Amino acid sequence: MKQKKNVVVMSTMYYPDMGAPSAVIDKYIKALSCVCNFYYITKTYKEHTEFVNKENILYISSIWHKLLMFCNKNQNKVVVTIILAFINAHKLLMTQICNPNANSWESSSYYNVLENLHSKKKIDCVISVSNTVFTQFAAMRFKKKHPNIRWVNFVTDPYTTNYVYYRYKLFKGLWNKLFKKTEKSFYLHADVNLMCPEMYEYAKSALSIPLSKLVCMNFTLNEEYKDFSSNVHINEKVKFVYAGAVYRDIRNPQFMLNTISQITNSVTDLFIKKGECEDMLINLPKNINRYEFVSSEEYGRMICEKYDILLSIGNRNTIQFPSKTLDLISTGKPIINFYFEKNSQYEMIEQYPLGINIAEGDLNAKSVITNFCQKFKGKRLSFETIKCIFPQNIFENQLKTFKNNIDII
């Protein structure tokens, strides 16, 4: 019997809370768990002892993480204020000298956990998942020390063009040149870079990465959603839902909130974690409710069974494609996409029979959405129909590509 290979995946926010990049690769891990031993190195904003540990999931940590956990528990507001002020001052200083920012300690932490795991389990393949970029720093350092161990770089988000890494930076032009040099180094040192179509074109054209280093992979439809039932809410209010992250610069929710609140006889639920758009999410209209994030399992059941119309907000950055768009399409339910640019997400919604694109600032948005709801509320496409419309996003096809490139057959 062929021995299972040990594959390590490094990503942010995997368990117990799962971020979008982790959710993308988790489908492949589940499908290949019978032929590989998968280990996950990840991070969490919670105490590591708050949840049941799984032996194949390892967490990075640092003095900063421990201090933040201490502040969360400490009742002395004066002590907490002093510690947080010190942390923020330190981060502001380190942001000016670290590549990419003050969280660069994560790179070393990922690397140290990876080396420790390798000393106990012979690692055959390392997969770094962006976002964030720190997993790639760690993987490149590990690759230089262990050149015979395969490094697969799973890239969903850019580095050089990601505005997050320029926050509070002085001399942004100089940092842009350094980021670009670093990003090219990642892609050249990796054995292969698995990239979404937008990142594939960017790496090929803007960074001149050889095609031998690049493999294009599409985000996939979610097969699990085909088994969920769909509750039709007859003679009730139209139930909208938006679940995901929002950002002031690249995924601003203001126009969506203003528009959807005006739809007569409707209620909207938002599942948005705290972030940089808090000023837009306080004092919401009475027909808009905000809740905490839910688990990935509950998220799937929720969008399939509980709501009539699913809401999406596109990105201003044409390189970044929201992977959750495929989750929404997989439900077969009506989708309203608020867009800033006519990018690949816009084109996908145009192809989707139960989808509509609403441009930012569209003066007719209220009437268009009202008519859309009247026409499509209660409608749903079968999963087989969706697969016929988007054959390039069928999971089985992408799984073959992924499997071949982690070199397990």
N, C-alpha and C positions, 0 to 999 in steps of 0.2 A: 504494500500500500504506500502511495506517495506521501511523503511527510509534508505536513502543512508548513507554509512559510510564515514567518513572523513579519507583519506589516504594521508600522507605527503611523498613525494619523495625528498631525498636530493642527489644532484649530482652536478658535476662541468659542466659548459658551456652547458646550456640547451637552453636559448633564449636570444638574437636573434641568436647567433652562437651556434651550437650544436656539442658537442664532441662525440666521438665514443661510450663511455658507455651510454651516454644519449640517443643516437640514438637507442641503443639496447632495452632499457626499454620503450622508447617512443611508440613503437608498441603496447605494452601491455596496456599502459595508454590510448591510443586512443580506443582500443578495449573494455575497461572496463569503459569508462567514463560515460556510461549510467547507471551503477549500483554503481558507487563510485564518491564522490567528491574528486578530486585530487588537491593537492596543491604542488607546486614545490619550494624548496629552493635551490638556485643556485648561481653562481658567474659569473661575466663578467669582461673583461678587458676594458670595455668602460664606459662612463658616464651613470649612470642609467636613466638620462633624455634624452638620445639620441634616444630612441626608445619608441614606445607606450607601456605603462605599462599594463600588464594583471593582473587582481585582484587575480588570483590564482598562480602568479609567484612572489616570494619574493627573494630579493638579499641580500647576505651578504656584509658587508663592514667593513673598518677599517681605521685608520689614515694613514696606508701605501697605501691603495687604493686611498685615497683622495690626498695624496702627489704625487702619480704617475699621477693622472688625472691633478693635478695642473701643473706638469712638461710638460705634453703633450700640454697644452694650453699656457704656459708661453714663451714669446719670448726672455727673458733675459737668454742668454746661460750661463753666469757666475753663476747666481742663480740656474739654473737647474743642472749644473755640481756639485755644492756644495751639493745640496739636494740628487742627485743620489749617490754621493760618500758617504754621510752619511748613506743612505739606504743600500748600498752594504756593508759598514763596519759593520753596525748593524746586517745584515743578516749573515755575516760570523761569527760573535761572537755568535749569537743565535743558529746557526747550531751546534755548539759544545756542547750546553747544552740542546737543545730542542729535544723532541721525537715527530716526526721524524726529523724535520728541522726547519728553521726560519719561515716557513709559518704556524707554529702551531697555530697562532692566528685564523686561519680559523676554527679550531675545536670549539673554544669558540663562534665565530661569528655564525656558524651554530646552535649551541646549543641555544644561546640567541634568535635567530629568531624563532627557534622551540618552545621554551617555551612561547614566546610572542604570537605565533599563537595558541598554546594550550589554552592560557587564554581566547582567543576569540572564538575559534572553538574547540569543544571537539574532540580530535584526537583519532581515533580508532586503527590506524596502522601507523608505521613509516617504510619506506623503505630507507635504505642507499645503495647508489650505489658506488662501487669502479670501477674505480679509480676516485678521490683520496681517501687516507686513512682518511682524516679529517672528512668526513661524518660519518665514523664508530666510531671515537672518540666521536663525538657529540651524536650519537645514543646510544652508550653504557652509557654515562653519563645520558642521558634522561631515559633510561631503568632502571637504578639503582634508580632513583627518582620516576619513574612511572612504577613499575613492572607489573601492569595489562594491560598496553598498549603493543600491539604486536609489536615486532621488527623483521622485515624481512631484512636480510643482503643479498643483491644482488651482488655477487662477480664475477668480470670478470678478475681481476688483483691481483697478489700476493703483499704482503707487505714485508716480510722478504727477499725475493730474488729479489726485485725490486732495481736495481742499482741506481735509481734516489735518493733514500733516504740516500745513502752513500756518495754523492758528498760532497767534502770538509771536510768530517768527519775525525777526528783523532780516533785511537783505534777502527777500524772497527769491529774487532772481538767481543769486548764488546758490541758494538751497535747491532751486529747481534743477540746476545743472548737476549738483551732487546726487539728487534723487534719481535723475535720469541715468547717470552712470551706475548707480547702485542697482537700479531696476534691470538694466541690461546685464549686469553681472549675475543676478539671480537666474535669468533665463538662459544665459550661456553656460553656467555651471551645472544646472539641472540636467539630468539625462533626458528628460522630456517635460514639456510644459503643456498640460491639458487646459485649453482655454475656451471660454464661450466665444461665439463668432465675433463679437465686438472687440474683445481683447485680442483675439487672433489677428484681426486686421490691424489693430493698433501696434502690436509687437512687430508684425511684419513690415509695416509701412513707416511708422514713426521711429522705431528703434532698430530697424534693419536686422532683426534676429533671423538666422538661417531657418529655412523651412524644415530642415531635418530635426530641429529642436521643438517644433510646434505641431500640436495636434488640435484640431477644432472639435469641440464637443458642444452639443446643444443642451440647454436645460430640458428636463423631461416632464411629461405628463405624470400625474400621480395616480397610479393604478389602484391604490387603496380607496380612492374616493368613489369608485364605481359601485361599491357595495353599500354605500350609505343611501338611506331613503331620503325622499324630499317632501317635506311638509308644505302643503299649499294653504296659505292663510286667506281663505275666502271671506270677503266682506270685512276685512280687518285693515288696519293701517298698513301701508307699505313699510316693510322692515328692511332698512339698509344696514350694512356693516362695513367698517374699515378696520383691518387688523394689520399692523406693521409699523415700521419706524417712519418718522418724519424728520426732515432737516430744513433749516431755514433757507439754505442756499440752493440745494439740489432737489428737494422734495417738499416744497412749502405747502401746507394744508389750508392756508387761509381762504383761497377762492372756493375750494371744495366745501369748507365749513359754511361759508356765507351762502353758497348756492343751495346746498342740500337742506339747510335749515328752513328755506322758503317753500319747500315742497309740501303742499297741503296734505293733511291726513297721513303723515309719515312719522316714523321714529328711527333714529340712527344710533347705533352703538359703536363706540370707538374703543379699540384695544391698542393703546399707545403707551409705551413706557415713558417715564420722565426723561426729558432731554432739553434741547435748545429751543423748542417752540412752546414752552410753558405759558408764555404771555398770550398765545392764541388759544390755549386750551382751558383757560379759566373763565368763569362766568359764561359758560356755554348756554345757548338757547334751551328752553325746556324740552324740546323734542330731540336733543342730542345728549347721550349719556357716555361717560368715559369710565373704562374699567382697566384693571391691570392685565398684563399679558397672561395668556393661558398656555398650557402645555401643547406640544405639537399634536398629540392625539386629540385633545379637546378642540383644538383649532380646526382640524379637519372635519370633525363631526359637526361643529358649530356652523361653519360656512356651508356645509352640505344640507343640513336639516333645519336650521333655525331661522334663516333669513331668506327674503325674497330677491333682493338685488345686492350684488357685491360691488364695493367701491374700490377703485385703484387710483393711485397718484403716480404719474410718470416722473422720470428723472430729467433734470436739465442737462446732465452729463450724458452724452450719447454713447460713451464707452461702457457705462454701467447699466445693465439690464436687470430690473427687479425679478429675481427668480420666482417670487410668489405669483407673478402673472400666470405661470403655468399651473400653479395650484388652483387659482380662480377658474381658469378655463377647464380644468379637469372636473370641476363640479357639474359642468353643463348648464349652469345657471346664468341669468342675465348679468352683465358686467357694465358698469359705467367707469370709463377711464378718463381722469382729468389730466390733460397733457400740456407740456410746455414746448416740446419739440416733436416733429414728426419723425421719430426714430423707429427702431425695430419693434418696440413695444406697441407703438401706435399702429404699425403695419399689422401686427398680430391681432390686435383688437378689431381692425378693419376686416380681417379674414373671418373672424368669429361671428356666426349668424346672430347671436344674442348679445352682441357687444356694441357699444357706442363710444366715440371719442368726443370729449368736450374740451375745447381750447380754453386756456386761461383768459379770463376777461370776456368770454362770449356773452353778449348782451341777451341772447335768446336762450341761454342755458336752462332757465327755469321751465319755460314752455316745452323745450325739446325733451327734457328729462321727464316732465309730467306725461307727455305723450308716450315716451318710451316705457314708462311704468305701466300705463294703461294697456299697452300692446303686449308686453312680455311678462308681466307679473304672473307667476305660476307656471311658466314654461320652463322646460329643461331638455337639453340634448342628451342622447345616450352616449356612453363612453366610446362605443364603437364608431359613432358618427364623428366624434371629436378626433379619434385616431386617424380617420380617413382625411380629415381636414389638415391635420398636422402630423404627417407620417415621419417627418424629420425629428419629432420630439417623442417618439415612442421609446420607452425605457429599454426594451430588449436590444434595440439597435445601438444605443449609447453604452449599454453594459458591455457589449462585445469590445468596443473601443477601449473602455476603461480597463477591462480584464487583460487585454493584450498588452497594454502599456505599463501595467505594474508587473508584467513578466511572470505570470503564474501558470501559464499553460505551455 
